[in-house]
């Protein structure tokens, strides 16, 4: 009889066959591995036939009691991500006949508070820092190009890292992006980003290119594919010393792109498609910014508010 560890290996291979991204596979392995470690240590459970609902209750209690590096409880989104990974694993085992289908239903998602998205920069703040980048060197021009691309398209850091030369259609000002779960979508590129991309691809990238990265669009200083970690260092290099109210990361450009679109009355469905989200629920958080901005403007501009001050 296979152990749960062996079945987890089979499950990861099954997911790989469904074309899930390496990052998604790593997250599934990490989340489910944490579950197996818990039930092995607490209850000495090694096989599927030994699994009981009490073990799942114990695991959910364990997650609720866990603390992050700052000593704080895990946020609800992280909790639900862990629980979802384990539920999917258990459902897979149920389909294979190893456990009952009802077992996964023991793990209940926790309620996620509805917060406004934090960490978005104003257009003027992004533009100011972009304008200070020295584009006279290949590395500087690459940095400006990839940041313009992030801000224009709102794609994820991992999606930008995975772009290839053939992903970009300059004639139609679009890019083909592979998002979570390997799902493909086409996103528009703005005029400024398109201009930088064209020059980068034709005149700058050849100076950075090494034989091992013929397909990769963005290259690091060694001439190989630029990875998410390096992208974070580039963002920190150009925004780390800027006097801003938020910590700027690659994801900040995605939030900022979304915020500006919503503020300009973009259709929420179109924004959802641009970002590659499954539903409108995530984008609706940004829609709340509209009333937040309106209240701020009202307080600043209405004559009666000025009377009170």
C-alpha positions, 0 to 999 in steps of 0.5 A: 500500500502506498503511503500518503507521501507517495500519493502526494508525489503521484498527485503532483505528477498528475497536476504537472500533466494538467500543465500547472506552472512550476510555482503552482506545483511547488505551492501544492507540494508545500501546503500538502506537505505541511499537512502530512507533516502535521498528521505524521507528527501528531497522530502517526498517520502514514496511509490514506486508510488511517485518515479520520475527520479528527485529523483534519480538525486537528490540522485546521486548529494547528493552522489557526494557531500558527504564527508568521515570522512577525509573531502574527496569526496567518491571514485568512487568505493564506489559511484558505490557500492552505486549506484549499490545497489540502482539500484538492489533494483529498478530493483527488484521493477520493476519486482514486478510491483511497478516502471517502469524498466527504472527508475533504468537506471537514476543512471549512474555509475561514471568512476573509475580511473585505479590505481595500487594496493597499500599496497602489502608487499614483501615476505621478509617483510611478512616472517620476521614478521611471524618468530617473532611470538611466537608459543610456546602458543596456541594463538601465534600458532593460529596467525601464522597459520591464517596469513600463511593461509591468505598469502598462499591462498589469501582469504578474511578476511571474508572468513577466519573467516567463515572457518570450520573444514570440510573446510580444506582438508589436504590430498589434500592441499585445502580449500573450501571457501564461498565468496561473494554472498555465492559462493563456490570455492576450493583454494590450500594451500601451503606447509608451511600453510598446515604444520601449519594448520595440527599442529594447528587442531590436537594439538592447537585448542583443547586447545582453543575450547569451546562447542559453536564453534565445527565447527569453524576452527579459534577460539578467546581467548574465544574459540568462532569463530574468527571474522573479527574484531579480525583478524584485531587486530591480524594483527596489533599486529604482524605488527603494530610496524614493520617498513614498508611503508604501513599500514598492514591489513588482506587484505594486505596479499591478495594483497601480495599473488596476487602480488607475483603470478603475478610477477612469471608469473602466469596465470591471469585466474588462479589467478582470480579463486583463488581470487574468482573474477567474471572477469579478470578486477580486476586482470589486475591491478596487471599485471601492476606491472610487467612493474613497477617492470621492469622499477625499475630494468632497472633504477637500473641495466642498465649501461646507467642509472648509467651514468646519476646518 
